[in-house]
Amino acid sequence: MRAEDRFVDLSHPIESGMITYRGLPAPVISDHLTREDSRKHYSDGTEFYIGKIEMVANTGTYLDSPFHRYAEGKDLSELSLSSLADLEGIVIHAGKDQRPVEQNLFQDLKLKQKAVLIHTGWDVHWRTEQYFEGHPYLTRETAQYLVDCGVSLVGIDSLNIDDTADGSRPAHSLLLHAGIPIVEHLCNLQFLPDHGFRFFAVPPMVKGLGTFPVRAFAMLQI
């Protein structure tokens, strides 16, 4: 296996004007310093580009920390790298027509201290209107089961890990209360084996934020 083939990118690219979640503003990517304007600051033949991005934290493929749900929960700057990186991963195949995702899919599996990635295939609708309607989500019972199993992280390739019609957001509430980070809007989970990989989803250390985009990826074990 070539070195580059060991990695599977699980993140959507962030593009100017894209909508991640209906009702939230799209990111705006623009110039702060163009290459042309930079030339006056450097020697002949030397130029640099500095870009600028304005966006809400819930953009693209992002990670939720406990602070996203709970004021006293850990924010992005307080999460340990051991909870975000080099996690043993497992893929659970639900299917985009399985709504909700029930607990029976997880029964009798060894989930303790693993990154549990739920493959629904909903990412095929990314950047279409269908992405926002009828997405797969976890039931309260499923979320509680994952908490009881002692998982390290839960990810899903869907609009939301919760049913957005349920204002109590039980999956977010249970998982984040237990200190289990959540990654939403994953993609490419179909390219992963069911197990035998390590998972990474590391946001920057921003104080006072509960959510931020990540470059989520898997490293296959040779």
Buried (B, 14 or more C-beta within 10 A) or exposed (E): EEEEEBEBBBBBEBEEEBBBBEEEEBBEBEEEBEEEBBBEEEEEEEBEEEEEEEBEBBBBBBBBBBBBBBEEBBBBBEBEEEBBBEBBBBBBBBEBEBBBBBBEBBEEBEBEEBBBBBBBBBBEBBEEEEBBEEBBBBBBBBBBBBBEBEBBBBBBBBBBBBBBEEEEBBBBBBBBEBBBBBBBBBBBBEEBEEEEBBBBBBBEEBEEBBBBBBBBBBBBEE
